[in-house]
Amino acid sequence: MASEFPPVTLHSRTAVLASLWTLAALLPLQVQADSSPDQWQWRGTVYAWLPSLGGETSFPPGGDGPSIDISADQIISSLNFAFMGSLEGRKGPWGVATDVIYLDLGGSEKATRDFGIGRVELPASVNANLRLDVTGWVWTLAGSYAAVQQQQFTMDVLAGARMLDLEEGLRWSVNGDVSSLPLPGRSGSSNVKDTAWDAIVGLKGRATFGTDRNWSVPFYVDAGAGDSNLTWQGVVGLAYAFDSVDVTAAWRYLDYDLGSHAPIQSINFNGPALGVTFRF
């Protein structure tokens, strides 16, 4: 029998927006000692994020054929290309920030049973060769206000929006005793695409330590809803500040619940990141 995937749990948008909290800083917030709080202070960051990918997608092969349900974390094995960067400006307690991610991932699996085809029960001898490719943009734009400004600890509240533009392509062929399958379901290719805009709220900040306060623990978390049922993101890291450059190692998790009726039902990115921030 083909493997079945559990349905995605839906979350109340009202409950989501009432309980949105955050952790981790994508951009260091350290202010140079000789900078005036009445002037704009900018931080530009380039970083590498190497996430694993999970999620559920239903691919309609077209015509009268059955859908194919696939779990991305069983297939994706490589990062083909990525671009990641962020920019933050601050003036006094107010701030603006944007973060852009482009990801191109792909992978294949041979003789796998990590798939399902419609509601058809398959003999135990049936397996499939699958190739899954995922490309997409994630763009976050937010404004912030400094709620806590202490020498060794800062924390901002933030509000804004995030856009997910994602496309997934699948090529498949089914092997073994496929007599119970309709012909259109035995091999083919299919693409699905989805774009979601969501309002987000959250917190970000950092705790500094060390003799010269060069070390810090940045944290960030946001969550929201809109076109998706729920999206949330968390980051926590360890940073070291040089004269005009900060280096940060972090762990980042980004999750989307797009609903059980969407072609891309859910997707998540989870993994380490390394960034360099230039202060100017």
C-alpha positions as a Markdown table, in Angstrom:
| # | Residue | x | y | z |
|---|---|---|---|---|
| 1 | Met | 0.0 | 0.0 | 0.0 |
| 2 | Ala | 1.3 | 3.5 | -0.8 |
| 3 | Ser | 2.3 | 5.5 | 2.2 |
| 4 | Glu | -0.3 | 8.0 | 3.5 |
| 5 | Phe | 0.6 | 11.4 | 4.8 |
| 6 | Pro | -1.4 | 12.9 | 7.8 |
| 7 | Pro | -3.5 | 15.9 | 7.0 |
| 8 | Val | -2.0 | 19.3 | 7.8 |
| 9 | Thr | -3.5 | 20.8 | 11.0 |
| 10 | Leu | -5.2 | 24.1 | 10.4 |
| 11 | His | -4.6 | 27.0 | 12.8 |
| 12 | Ser | -7.0 | 29.8 | 13.6 |
| 13 | Arg | -5.8 | 33.1 | 12.2 |
| 14 | Thr | -7.2 | 34.9 | 15.1 |
| 15 | Ala | -5.3 | 32.7 | 17.6 |
| 16 | Val | -2.1 | 33.0 | 15.5 |
| 17 | Leu | -2.1 | 36.8 | 15.4 |
| 18 | Ala | -2.9 | 36.9 | 19.2 |
| 19 | Ser | 0.1 | 34.8 | 20.1 |
| 20 | Leu | 2.9 | 35.9 | 17.7 |
| 21 | Trp | 6.3 | 36.1 | 19.4 |
| 22 | Thr | 9.9 | 36.1 | 18.0 |
| 23 | Leu | 13.5 | 35.2 | 18.5 |
| 24 | Ala | 16.9 | 35.9 | 16.7 |
| 25 | Ala | 18.5 | 38.7 | 14.8 |
| 26 | Leu | 19.1 | 38.5 | 11.1 |
| 27 | Leu | 21.0 | 41.7 | 11.3 |
| 28 | Pro | 23.2 | 42.8 | 14.3 |
| 29 | Leu | 21.8 | 45.7 | 16.2 |
| 30 | Gln | 25.1 | 46.9 | 17.8 |
| 31 | Val | 25.4 | 50.7 | 17.5 |
| 32 | Gln | 28.8 | 52.3 | 17.1 |
| 33 | Ala | 29.8 | 54.3 | 20.2 |
| 34 | Asp | 30.5 | 57.5 | 18.2 |
| 35 | Ser | 27.2 | 57.3 | 16.2 |
| 36 | Ser | 24.5 | 59.8 | 17.0 |
| 37 | Pro | 21.0 | 58.4 | 17.8 |
| 38 | Asp | 19.5 | 61.1 | 15.6 |
| 39 | Gln | 21.3 | 59.9 | 12.5 |
| 40 | Trp | 20.4 | 56.9 | 10.3 |
| 41 | Gln | 22.6 | 53.9 | 11.1 |
| 42 | Trp | 22.7 | 51.1 | 8.5 |
| 43 | Arg | 23.6 | 47.4 | 8.5 |
| 44 | Gly | 24.0 | 45.3 | 5.4 |
| 45 | Thr | 24.3 | 41.5 | 5.7 |
| 46 | Val | 25.2 | 38.8 | 3.2 |
| 47 | Tyr | 24.8 | 35.2 | 4.5 |
| 48 | Ala | 24.8 | 31.6 | 3.5 |
| 49 | Trp | 21.9 | 29.4 | 4.8 |
| 50 | Leu | 22.0 | 25.7 | 4.2 |
| 51 | Pro | 18.6 | 24.4 | 5.1 |
| 52 | Ser | 17.1 | 21.0 | 4.9 |
| 53 | Leu | 13.6 | 21.0 | 3.4 |
| 54 | Gly | 10.3 | 19.3 | 4.4 |
| 55 | Gly | 6.7 | 19.6 | 3.5 |
| 56 | Glu | 3.7 | 18.1 | 1.7 |
| 57 | Thr | 2.7 | 18.8 | -1.9 |
| 58 | Ser | -0.1 | 17.3 | -4.1 |
| 59 | Phe | 0.8 | 17.2 | -7.8 |
| 60 | Pro | -2.1 | 16.8 | -10.3 |
| 61 | Pro | -0.6 | 15.0 | -13.3 |
| 62 | Gly | -3.3 | 16.5 | -15.6 |
| 63 | Gly | -6.2 | 15.0 | -17.4 |
| 64 | Asp | -8.2 | 12.4 | -15.4 |
| 65 | Gly | -5.1 | 11.0 | -13.7 |
| 66 | Pro | -4.8 | 10.7 | -9.9 |
| 67 | Ser | -2.9 | 13.2 | -7.8 |
| 68 | Ile | 0.6 | 12.4 | -6.4 |
| 69 | Asp | 1.3 | 13.3 | -2.8 |
| 70 | Ile | 4.9 | 13.6 | -1.9 |
| 71 | Ser | 7.0 | 14.5 | 1.2 |
| 72 | Ala | 9.8 | 16.8 | 0.1 |
| 73 | Asp | 12.1 | 15.9 | 3.0 |
| 74 | Gln | 12.4 | 12.4 | 1.5 |
| 75 | Ile | 13.6 | 13.6 | -1.9 |
| 76 | Ile | 15.5 | 16.9 | -1.6 |
| 77 | Ser | 19.2 | 16.3 | -1.3 |
| 78 | Ser | 21.1 | 19.3 | -2.8 |
| 79 | Leu | 21.2 | 23.1 | -2.9 |
| 80 | Asn | 21.7 | 24.2 | -6.5 |
| 81 | Phe | 21.9 | 28.0 | -6.0 |
| 82 | Ala | 21.0 | 30.5 | -3.4 |
| 83 | Phe | 21.1 | 34.3 | -2.8 |
| 84 | Met | 20.5 | 35.7 | 0.6 |
| 85 | Gly | 20.9 | 39.3 | 2.0 |
| 86 | Ser | 19.3 | 41.7 | 4.4 |
| 87 | Leu | 19.4 | 45.5 | 5.1 |
| 88 | Glu | 18.4 | 47.4 | 8.2 |
| 89 | Gly | 18.2 | 51.1 | 9.0 |
| 90 | Arg | 17.8 | 52.6 | 12.4 |
| 91 | Lys | 17.2 | 56.2 | 13.6 |
| 92 | Gly | 16.7 | 56.5 | 17.4 |
| 93 | Pro | 14.3 | 53.9 | 18.6 |
| 94 | Trp | 12.7 | 53.3 | 15.1 |
| 95 | Gly | 14.0 | 50.9 | 12.5 |
| 96 | Val | 13.2 | 49.4 | 9.1 |
| 97 | Ala | 14.5 | 46.1 | 7.7 |
| 98 | Thr | 14.2 | 43.9 | 4.7 |
| 99 | Asp | 15.4 | 40.3 | 4.1 |
| 100 | Val | 15.5 | 38.5 | 0.7 |
| 101 | Ile | 16.1 | 34.8 | 0.0 |
| 102 | Tyr | 16.2 | 33.0 | -3.3 |
| 103 | Leu | 16.6 | 29.2 | -3.2 |
| 104 | Asp | 17.0 | 26.6 | -5.9 |
| 105 | Leu | 17.0 | 23.0 | -4.5 |
| 106 | Gly | 16.6 | 19.6 | -6.1 |
| 107 | Gly | 17.0 | 15.9 | -5.6 |
| 108 | Ser | 16.0 | 12.5 | -6.8 |
| 109 | Glu | 15.0 | 9.2 | -5.2 |
| 110 | Lys | 15.1 | 5.8 | -6.9 |
| 111 | Ala | 12.9 | 2.8 | -5.9 |
| 112 | Thr | 11.2 | 4.8 | -3.2 |
| 113 | Arg | 7.9 | 4.2 | -1.5 |
| 114 | Asp | 7.8 | 7.8 | 0.0 |
| 115 | Phe | 4.8 | 8.8 | -2.2 |
| 116 | Gly | 1.1 | 8.2 | -2.6 |
| 117 | Ile | -1.1 | 8.1 | -5.8 |
| 118 | Gly | -4.6 | 9.1 | -5.2 |
| 119 | Arg | -6.6 | 6.6 | -3.1 |
| 120 | Val | -5.5 | 3.6 | -5.1 |
| 121 | Glu | -4.1 | 0.7 | -3.0 |
| 122 | Leu | -0.8 | -0.4 | -4.5 |
| 123 | Pro | 0.9 | -3.9 | -4.3 |
| 124 | Ala | 3.9 | -4.1 | -2.0 |
| 125 | Ser | 6.2 | -4.6 | -5.0 |
| 126 | Val | 5.4 | -1.1 | -6.5 |
| 127 | Asn | 7.9 | 1.7 | -6.1 |
| 128 | Ala | 8.8 | 4.8 | -8.0 |
| 129 | Asn | 11.7 | 6.9 | -9.4 |
| 130 | Leu | 11.1 | 10.6 | -8.4 |
| 131 | Arg | 12.8 | 13.9 | -9.2 |
| 132 | Leu | 11.7 | 17.0 | -7.3 |
| 133 | Asp | 12.9 | 20.5 | -7.8 |
| 134 | Val | 12.0 | 23.5 | -5.7 |
| 135 | Thr | 12.7 | 27.2 | -6.5 |
| 136 | Gly | 11.3 | 30.2 | -4.8 |
| 137 | Trp | 11.7 | 33.7 | -3.2 |
| 138 | Val | 11.0 | 34.7 | 0.4 |
| 139 | Trp | 10.9 | 38.4 | 1.0 |
| 140 | Thr | 10.3 | 40.0 | 4.4 |
| 141 | Leu | 9.8 | 43.7 | 5.1 |
| 142 | Ala | 9.2 | 45.1 | 8.6 |
| 143 | Gly | 9.3 | 48.2 | 10.8 |
| 144 | Ser | 10.5 | 48.0 | 14.4 |
| 145 | Tyr | 10.5 | 50.0 | 17.6 |
| 146 | Ala | 13.0 | 49.6 | 20.5 |
| 147 | Ala | 11.1 | 48.3 | 23.5 |
| 148 | Val | 14.2 | 47.6 | 25.6 |
| 149 | Gln | 17.6 | 49.4 | 25.2 |
| 150 | Gln | 20.0 | 48.4 | 27.9 |
| 151 | Gln | 23.8 | 48.2 | 27.8 |
| 152 | Gln | 23.9 | 44.5 | 27.6 |
| 153 | Phe | 20.4 | 43.7 | 26.2 |
| 154 | Thr | 18.2 | 45.1 | 23.5 |
| 155 | Met | 14.8 | 44.0 | 22.2 |
| 156 | Asp | 12.6 | 45.4 | 19.4 |
| 157 | Val | 9.0 | 44.8 | 18.6 |
| 158 | Leu | 8.3 | 44.5 | 14.9 |
| 159 | Ala | 5.5 | 44.3 | 12.4 |
| 160 | Gly | 5.5 | 43.9 | 8.6 |
| 161 | Ala | 4.8 | 41.4 | 5.8 |
| 162 | Arg | 6.4 | 38.4 | 4.2 |
| 163 | Met | 5.9 | 37.0 | 0.7 |
| 164 | Leu | 6.5 | 33.4 | -0.3 |
| 165 | Asp | 6.7 | 32.7 | -4.1 |
| 166 | Leu | 7.3 | 29.0 | -4.6 |
| 167 | Glu | 7.4 | 26.6 | -7.5 |
| 168 | Glu | 7.8 | 22.8 | -7.3 |
| 169 | Gly | 8.3 | 20.5 | -10.2 |
| 170 | Leu | 8.1 | 16.7 | -10.1 |
| 171 | Arg | 9.0 | 14.0 | -12.6 |
| 172 | Trp | 8.0 | 10.4 | -11.8 |
| 173 | Ser | 7.8 | 6.8 | -13.1 |
| 174 | Val | 6.2 | 3.9 | -11.2 |
| 175 | Asn | 7.7 | 0.4 | -11.4 |
| 176 | Gly | 6.6 | -3.0 | -10.4 |
| 177 | Asp | 3.0 | -4.5 | -10.6 |
| 178 | Val | 1.2 | -1.4 | -11.8 |
| 179 | Ser | -1.9 | -3.1 | -13.2 |
| 180 | Ser | -4.1 | -1.4 | -10.6 |
| 181 | Leu | -2.9 | 2.1 | -11.7 |
| 182 | Pro | -4.6 | 4.1 | -14.5 |
| 183 | Leu | -2.2 | 4.6 | -17.4 |
| 184 | Pro | -1.8 | 8.5 | -16.8 |
| 185 | Gly | -0.7 | 7.8 | -13.3 |
| 186 | Arg | 2.3 | 5.5 | -14.1 |
| 187 | Ser | 4.7 | 8.2 | -15.3 |
| 188 | Gly | 4.8 | 11.9 | -16.1 |
| 189 | Ser | 5.7 | 15.3 | -14.8 |
| 190 | Ser | 3.9 | 18.1 | -13.1 |
| 191 | Asn | 4.5 | 21.6 | -11.7 |
| 192 | Val | 2.7 | 23.5 | -9.0 |
| 193 | Lys | 3.1 | 27.1 | -8.0 |
| 194 | Asp | 1.9 | 29.2 | -5.1 |
| 195 | Thr | 2.3 | 32.8 | -3.9 |
| 196 | Ala | 1.4 | 33.8 | -0.3 |
| 197 | Trp | 1.4 | 37.2 | 1.4 |
| 198 | Asp | 1.2 | 37.3 | 5.1 |
| 199 | Ala | 1.2 | 39.9 | 7.9 |
| 200 | Ile | 3.7 | 39.2 | 10.6 |
| 201 | Val | 4.5 | 40.5 | 14.1 |
| 202 | Gly | 7.4 | 39.6 | 16.3 |
| 203 | Leu | 10.4 | 40.4 | 18.4 |
| 204 | Lys | 14.2 | 40.7 | 17.8 |
| 205 | Gly | 17.2 | 41.6 | 19.9 |
| 206 | Arg | 20.5 | 40.5 | 21.3 |
| 207 | Ala | 22.3 | 39.9 | 24.6 |
| 208 | Thr | 25.9 | 41.0 | 24.7 |
| 209 | Phe | 28.7 | 39.7 | 26.9 |
| 210 | Gly | 32.5 | 39.6 | 27.3 |
| 211 | Thr | 35.0 | 42.1 | 28.6 |
| 212 | Asp | 34.6 | 44.4 | 25.6 |
| 213 | Arg | 31.1 | 43.2 | 24.9 |
| 214 | Asn | 32.2 | 41.9 | 21.5 |
| 215 | Trp | 30.3 | 38.7 | 21.9 |
| 216 | Ser | 26.5 | 38.6 | 21.6 |
| 217 | Val | 23.6 | 36.2 | 21.2 |
| 218 | Pro | 21.2 | 37.5 | 18.6 |
| 219 | Phe | 17.6 | 36.3 | 18.6 |
| 220 | Tyr | 14.6 | 36.7 | 16.3 |
| 221 | Val | 11.1 | 35.2 | 16.0 |
| 222 | Asp | 8.0 | 36.2 | 14.0 |
| 223 | Ala | 4.7 | 34.7 | 13.1 |
| 224 | Gly | 1.7 | 35.7 | 11.0 |
| 225 | Ala | -1.1 | 34.7 | 8.7 |
| 226 | Gly | -2.9 | 35.9 | 5.6 |
| 227 | Asp | -2.8 | 33.9 | 2.4 |
| 228 | Ser | -1.3 | 31.0 | 4.5 |
| 229 | Asn | -2.9 | 29.6 | 7.6 |
| 230 | Leu | 0.2 | 30.1 | 9.6 |
| 231 | Thr | 3.8 | 31.1 | 8.9 |
| 232 | Trp | 6.5 | 31.5 | 11.6 |
| 233 | Gln | 10.2 | 31.9 | 11.7 |
| 234 | Gly | 12.9 | 31.6 | 14.5 |
| 235 | Val | 16.6 | 32.4 | 14.5 |
| 236 | Val | 19.2 | 32.2 | 17.3 |
| 237 | Gly | 22.9 | 32.6 | 16.9 |
| 238 | Leu | 26.3 | 33.6 | 18.3 |
| 239 | Ala | 28.0 | 36.8 | 16.9 |
| 240 | Tyr | 31.4 | 38.5 | 17.3 |
| 241 | Ala | 31.8 | 42.2 | 16.5 |
| 242 | Phe | 35.0 | 43.6 | 14.9 |
| 243 | Asp | 35.6 | 47.3 | 14.2 |
| 244 | Ser | 33.1 | 47.7 | 11.5 |
| 245 | Val | 32.0 | 44.1 | 10.7 |
| 246 | Asp | 30.1 | 41.5 | 12.6 |
| 247 | Val | 30.3 | 37.7 | 12.0 |
| 248 | Thr | 27.3 | 35.6 | 13.0 |
| 249 | Ala | 26.7 | 31.9 | 13.1 |
| 250 | Ala | 23.0 | 31.0 | 13.6 |
| 251 | Trp | 20.3 | 28.4 | 13.3 |
| 252 | Arg | 17.3 | 29.4 | 11.3 |
| 253 | Tyr | 13.9 | 27.7 | 10.9 |
| 254 | Leu | 11.1 | 29.0 | 8.6 |
| 255 | Asp | 7.7 | 27.2 | 8.4 |
| 256 | Tyr | 4.6 | 27.6 | 6.3 |
| 257 | Asp | 1.2 | 25.9 | 6.7 |
| 258 | Leu | -0.7 | 26.8 | 3.4 |
| 259 | Gly | -3.7 | 24.6 | 4.0 |
| 260 | Ser | -4.7 | 21.0 | 3.2 |
| 261 | His | -6.5 | 22.2 | 0.0 |
| 262 | Ala | -3.5 | 24.1 | -1.5 |
| 263 | Pro | -1.3 | 22.2 | -4.0 |
| 264 | Ile | 1.7 | 23.1 | -1.8 |
| 265 | Gln | 0.1 | 22.2 | 1.6 |
| 266 | Ser | 3.1 | 22.9 | 3.8 |
| 267 | Ile | 6.8 | 23.6 | 3.6 |
| 268 | Asn | 9.6 | 24.3 | 6.0 |
| 269 | Phe | 13.3 | 25.2 | 5.8 |
| 270 | Asn | 15.6 | 24.3 | 8.7 |
| 271 | Gly | 19.4 | 24.6 | 9.0 |
| 272 | Pro | 22.6 | 26.6 | 9.9 |
| 273 | Ala | 23.5 | 30.0 | 8.6 |
| 274 | Leu | 26.6 | 32.1 | 8.5 |
| 275 | Gly | 26.5 | 35.8 | 7.9 |
| 276 | Val | 28.8 | 38.9 | 7.6 |
| 277 | Thr | 27.3 | 42.3 | 8.5 |
| 278 | Phe | 28.8 | 45.6 | 7.4 |
| 279 | Arg | 28.0 | 48.7 | 9.5 |
| 280 | Phe | 27.9 | 52.0 | 7.8 |
